[in-house]
Amino acid sequence: MNDLSYLKGATVLVTGANGFIGSHLVDSLLSLGCNVHCLVRKSSNLRWLSSPKIQFHFVDLADPSFKIPNLPGLDFVFHCAGLTKAKSRKEYFDINSTVCSSLYEQCLNYKESIKGIVHLSSLAAAGPGKNGQWVDESTALNPITFYGQSKKSGEDVALKYSDSLPIKVIRPPVVYGPREENLYTFFKLVKKGWGLQIGSSQKKLSLIYVADLVQAMIAVCDPRSSQKKVYFVTDGETYSWQEVAKAAADKMNVSMKALRIPESILIPIAIFFEALAMLSAKPALFDRQRMIDIRQSCWTASSENFFRDFNFVPQFNLTTGLTHTLDWYVKQKWL
């Protein structure tokens, strides 16, 4: 890790701090001696934010008139808030894009003190690779879902404001680690001896362990860093879902059988879950947007530009990352 003296004693604002990635980021910022301010809703579950050093500001980003707190000497902003599941295209865009305009407009009030802003986006903003090829920063963006389109729209806002503010956009792929609840469902199946396989062809993906992503986010906000504005960050490898399942099965010492689901039945399954969600305030566990995602054969990206520009080396490969993740699930009695 490069010299992090620029963060010592810095005043930092984090949105989405109570989420999976945001909470790990807060832990790291506190360990570096930062004065951490977190924007959270009054209804937010703060189970991962137990440090008495955290300063909470109860703000609902879904409210178009939200205000960020008056923080003289604000040094860094990490915008991690976002929706990964929603009931409609509008919900995705309201949080993943519209919020960005209000947030960065207010950041202009602190432009004399702000040294760095990290906008957390997603590989979904770029879309999947074609013909088995990974994407990189030169690839034309082609988001294929409401989520991906809303993340691209949020990037567009961030890049517009980057003419006046020191904003860097980070696009991670699938992120895993302790506290993660989406990929956790996949590991629960493996624990029961099933390796989920959608369709007949292998599907490739990039991954990053949450601690490596957090370190990348911290590195990219260095005021002395590259002037490039957008980076993909992965662990540098590509995997098939079968490889991920096998690595998890080996760690849990379980015998695994393939659970093959034909792509042809995904639509009726998605419609069923969407119908159930109509009776709930929560979005569907699986819907037709998610179906579009998982039918793609190649969700992979190259991190070569980031590794080179920041002299960055991920500290966790799949084996070590899964070991930490699965051990945590067991300790928490999730598995």
N, C-alpha and C positions, 0 to 999 in steps of 0.2 A: 504494500500500500504506500502511495506517495505521501509526502508531508501534508498533514491535515491541520497545520497551524492556523489556517484561515478560518477554521470553525471554532477555535477555542474561545469560549465566552460569547459566541455569536447568538443573536436573537433570531430564532427560527420559527416560522409559522407552518403548520402542517394541516392540510385538509385530508379528510378520510383517515384520520389518525387511529380510529377504533377498528379499522379493517385489518385484514390479514397482513398485507404489505405495509400499510401505514403504521401499525403497532410495532412491527419489527424495526422500521425506520426510526420511530421515536426512541426505542431502546438504544439504538446505536448513537443517536444524537445526544442523548443524556450521558452516555458513557464517554462522549467526547467533550463534555463540559458545556454543552449548549444550553441556552435558556429557551426551553421548548414551549411554544404556545400551540394548542390544538383546537381546531374548529370541529365541534361535534354537536349533534342534535341533543335536545334534552332527553329524548327517548332512546338515545344510543346505548348499546351494551358496552360498558367500559371495562369488561373483565380483564383485558390484556393491558390496561393502562393504570397500573396500581401505584406508580411512583408518586410520592408527595411533591416531587419537584416539577411535575407537569402542571402547567397553567391552562385551565380549560376555559373556552369561550363558547357558550351555547348559541349556535347559529344554525339555522335551517337553510342549506344551500338551495333547496327547492323553492324557497320564497324569493321571488324575483327582486325584492327590495332588501335582501340580506346585506349586512354591513360587516366588513372585517374590523377587528378591534383596532383602536388607536395605539400603535406600538412604535413610539419614537425610536429610531435606530434599528428598524427592521433590516436584518442582513440577508436572510435567505427565505425562500418560499418553496415548499414541496407540495405540489398539487396532486394528491393521490386519490381524491374522492372520485367516485364514478359508479355507474351501474353496469353490472355484467349480466343481469337478468331483469327483464321488465315486461309489462303486459302489452306495450304498444311502441311503435316507432317514436311517437311523440315523447314518451317517458324517457327513452334512451337519449334523445336529442336535448330534452330539457336539462338533464343532469350532466351529460357528457360533453355538451357543446355550449348551450346557452349560458350555463353557470360560468364558463371560462371567460366570456365577454365581461361579465360583471366583476369577476375576481381580478382580472388583469387591468381593467379600467381603474379599479380602486388601487391597484399596486402602483399606478402612475403617481399617486400621491407620495410614494416612498422611493421614487426613482433615484433620488440623490443618495440614498443609503443602501438600497438593495444591490447586493453583489452577485446574486445568482438566483434563478428560478428554475426548478425542475418540473416539467410537465410530464406526468406518467401517462403514456399512451399504450399502444398494444400492437402486436404483429397483425391483429385483425384489421387495423387501419390500412395496412398495405394489401392484405388479401393473401391467399395461398400461393405457393409456388406453382409454376406450370411445368409439365413434363418432367416432374421429379427434381426440378432445380430450385435451390433456395433463392430467396429474395435478398436484396441488399438496398442500401440507401439510394441507388440509382434506378431501382425498379419503379415503373409507373404504378401508382396506387390503384388498386382495384378491390375495394372492400365489398364483400358479397352478402353481408347481413346488416340488419339495422344497427346492431352493436358496432360492427366495424365501420359502418358509414358515420355513426355518431362520433366515434373516436377520431376518424379522419377529420370530421368537421371541427372537433375540439382542437386538433392539431392546427388546422387552418387559422383558427382564432389565435392560438398561441404564437404562430409564426408571424401573423400580422402585427401583434404587439411586440415581437422580438426586435422590431426596428427601433423601439424605444426602451425596451427592458431586456436584461440579460437572460433570456429564456432558452433552455435546452430541452429538446423532446427526446424521451427515452421510450423505445418500443420493445418490451419484453415479449417472449412467447409464453407458453404455459409455465406458470410459476408454482413451485411446490415447496413444502416445508411445514414445520409445526404451525398449528392454528388454521391451516388451509382446510376448507370444508367441501370444495367441489371435487377435486381429484381424490379426496378421501373416500368418496363413494366407490371409485374404481378399486381402491385398495381393500375396501370391505369385501368386494366380490372375490379378489385374489385370496384374501384370508379364508374365504369359504371354499377355495379350491377352483375358482373359475377365472379364466383369462378371457375377458370380453374381446370379441373380434367382430367388427361391423363390416359386412360384405366379404368378398373372397380375396381381395387384393390387400397387400400390406400398405399401411398408412404411416407415413413418416412425420416426425415432429421434432421441434427443438424444445429444449427445456432450460430452466435456470432455477437453481436453489435460491430461496428467498434471501439468505444472508449475502450471497454474491450480488443479487440485484440491488440490495440496499447499499452495498459498498460502491457499486457502479453509480448509483444515484448521487451518492455523496461525492464521488470523484468528479463527476461531470459538472458539478456546480462550482468547481475551483475557478476563481476569477482569472487565473493565469492559464486556463486551459485553451484548447482548440477553439477556433471561431466557427467551426461547423455547428449546425443547429439541430441536427437529427441523427440519432444513432439507434441501431439495433443492439441489444445486449442479450446473449445466450451463454450457455456454458461451453460453446465452441464445438459441440458434437451434434449429431443427428441420431435419432432412435426410431425404431418401430414400436408400436404399442405392445407388440408381443415381447420385445426386449425389456420394456419397462415392467410388464407383468411378471416376466420370468425373474428379473432382478428382485422384485418385491417378494415373490414366492420363495426364492432362495433365502432371502433375509428372514422370512417368517417360518422357514422350514416346513412349507406345505407342498403337497403334490397338487399340480394344477392341470385341469382339463380345459380345452378351448370351448368357449361359449360363443358359437357363431350365430349372429343375427343377420338375416338377409336384409339388404337395403330396402327391398320392396315393402317390408312391413313397418318401416320407420314412420311413414306418413300417418297410417291409422293409429300408431302408438302416440305420435305427437298430438293428433287431434283429440285423442282420449284425455291426455294430460291437460290440454288447453281447456277442454270442457270442464274438467274438475276445477281448474283454476278460476273459472267464472264464478264459482261459489266461494272463492277465497279472496282476501285482499292481497295475497302473495302471488307472484308470477308462477307460471307452470314450471315444474321440475325439468320437463323436457318439452320443447315445442318445435314448430317447423323451422324457426330460425336456427335453433341449436342443431336440428337435423341437417341443414345446409352445411354447417361447420363440419360435422363429423363425417360427412360423405366425401370430403376433400381428401385427396391422397397425399398431399405434401404441405404441411404447415411448418416450414423450416426457413431459417434466416441466417445470414452470415454476420458475425460480429467482428470481422477482421479490422474494419475501420476503427471501431472502439478500442479493441485490444492494442492496436498500433498507436493511436493518438494519445492514449492514457497509460500506456505501458501496463495494461491491466491483464492479470492472470486469474481466472476463476479458481477459487480454493476448494470447490466441491464438484466432484464428478458424480455420476448417477449412483454409484455404489455408496459413497460417503454421504451424499445427500439423502438417499433413501434410508440409510442407517439412522441418521439423526431424526428423520421424519417419523419413521415407523416406531422407533423407540419412544418418541414423544407421544404418539397415539396410544401406545400400550400403557405408558405411565399415566396418561389422562383417562385411561379406561375407555378410550374410543374404539380400540380394537381388542 
